[in-house]
């Protein structure tokens, strides 16, 4: 790899047969399909590892690979969100049922009052 290159050339990628140790944000965006803002957010959350060399920030390729190949973390987060959503829906449903019962009671008592002599 030459000093001025920004990544591996086609020849170097095929010749080495090994994945790169680090990738820049432009390459990580191309590999992952995620935008740079999302990548920086993941870095801030500690889900992506970054190495700073001078003013340059390079993403550790293994951490990017780990992020993209392990759906368990996403599934766990989705389950937490869906469990919270289920609890919220159950709470709302209970609230609606209680209101419906109260309205029904009011109607029944209102009807009874009209029928009273």
C-alpha positions as CSV (number, residue, x, y, z in Angstrom):
1,X,0.0,0.0,0.0
2,X,1.4,3.4,-0.9
3,X,1.7,6.2,1.5
4,X,-0.9,8.4,-0.3
5,X,-3.6,5.8,-0.7
6,X,-6.8,6.0,1.3
7,X,-7.4,2.2,1.4
8,X,-6.5,-1.0,-0.3
9,X,-6.3,-1.1,-4.1
10,X,-8.2,-3.8,-5.9
11,X,-4.9,-5.7,-6.4
12,X,-4.0,-5.4,-2.7
13,X,-7.5,-6.6,-1.6
14,X,-7.4,-9.7,-3.8
15,X,-3.7,-10.4,-3.3
16,X,-3.7,-10.4,0.5
17,X,-6.9,-12.5,1.0
18,X,-7.2,-11.0,4.4
19,X,-9.7,-8.4,5.6
20,X,-8.2,-5.0,6.4
21,X,-7.4,-4.1,10.0
22,X,-9.1,-0.7,9.8
23,X,-11.3,1.2,7.4
24,X,-12.0,4.8,7.0
25,X,-15.5,6.2,7.4
26,X,-16.1,6.5,3.7
27,X,-15.2,2.8,3.2
28,X,-17.3,1.8,6.3
29,X,-20.3,3.7,4.8
30,X,-19.9,1.8,1.6
31,X,-19.5,-1.5,3.3
32,X,-22.4,-1.1,5.8
33,X,-24.8,1.1,4.0
34,X,-25.0,3.3,7.1
35,X,-24.4,7.0,7.0
36,X,-21.5,8.7,8.7
37,X,-23.7,10.3,11.3
38,X,-25.0,6.8,12.3
39,X,-21.5,5.4,12.4
40,X,-20.3,8.3,14.7
41,X,-23.3,7.6,16.9
42,X,-22.4,3.9,17.1
43,X,-18.8,5.0,18.0
44,X,-20.2,7.2,20.8
45,X,-22.3,4.3,22.1
46,X,-19.2,2.1,22.1
47,X,-20.6,-0.3,19.6
48,X,-17.8,0.5,17.1
49,X,-14.1,0.8,17.9
50,X,-12.1,3.6,16.5
51,X,-8.4,4.3,16.3
52,X,-7.2,7.9,15.8
53,X,-4.0,8.3,13.8
54,X,-3.1,12.0,13.7
55,X,-6.3,13.7,12.7
56,X,-7.7,10.6,11.0
57,X,-10.3,8.3,12.6
58,X,-10.2,4.7,11.5
59,X,-12.8,2.1,12.4
60,X,-11.5,-1.3,13.5
61,X,-12.8,-3.6,10.8
62,X,-13.6,-6.5,13.2
63,X,-15.9,-4.2,15.2
64,X,-17.7,-3.2,12.1
65,X,-18.0,-6.8,11.0
66,X,-19.2,-7.8,14.5
67,X,-21.9,-5.1,14.4
68,X,-23.1,-6.1,11.0
69,X,-23.1,-9.9,11.6
70,X,-24.6,-10.3,15.1
71,X,-28.4,-9.8,15.0
72,X,-28.7,-10.8,18.6
73,X,-28.0,-7.3,19.9
74,X,-30.6,-5.9,17.6
75,X,-33.1,-8.6,18.4
76,X,-32.6,-8.0,22.2
77,X,-33.2,-4.3,21.7
78,X,-36.2,-5.0,19.5
79,X,-37.6,-7.4,22.1
80,X,-37.1,-4.7,24.9
81,X,-38.9,-2.2,22.7
82,X,-41.7,-4.6,21.8
83,X,-42.1,-5.7,25.4
84,X,-42.4,-2.0,26.5
85,X,-44.9,-1.5,23.7
86,X,-46.9,-4.5,24.8
87,X,-47.0,-3.1,28.3
88,X,-48.1,0.3,27.1
89,X,-50.8,-1.2,24.9
90,X,-52.0,-3.4,27.8
91,X,-52.1,-0.3,30.0
92,X,-54.1,1.7,27.4
93,X,-56.5,-1.2,26.9
94,X,-57.1,-1.5,30.6
95,X,-57.7,2.3,30.8
96,X,-60.2,2.1,27.9
97,X,-62.0,-0.9,29.5
98,X,-62.2,1.0,32.8
99,X,-63.6,4.0,31.1
100,X,-66.1,1.9,29.1
101,X,-67.3,0.3,32.4
102,X,-67.6,3.6,34.1
103,X,-69.7,5.0,31.2
104,X,-71.9,1.9,31.2
105,X,-72.4,2.3,35.0
106,X,-73.3,6.0,34.5
107,X,-75.8,5.1,31.8
108,X,-77.3,2.4,33.9
109,X,-77.6,4.7,37.0
110,X,-78.9,7.5,34.8
111,X,-81.6,5.2,33.4
112,X,-82.5,3.9,36.8
113,X,-82.9,7.5,38.1
114,X,-85.3,8.2,35.2
115,X,-87.3,5.1,36.0
116,X,-87.6,5.9,39.7
117,X,-91.0,7.2,40.8
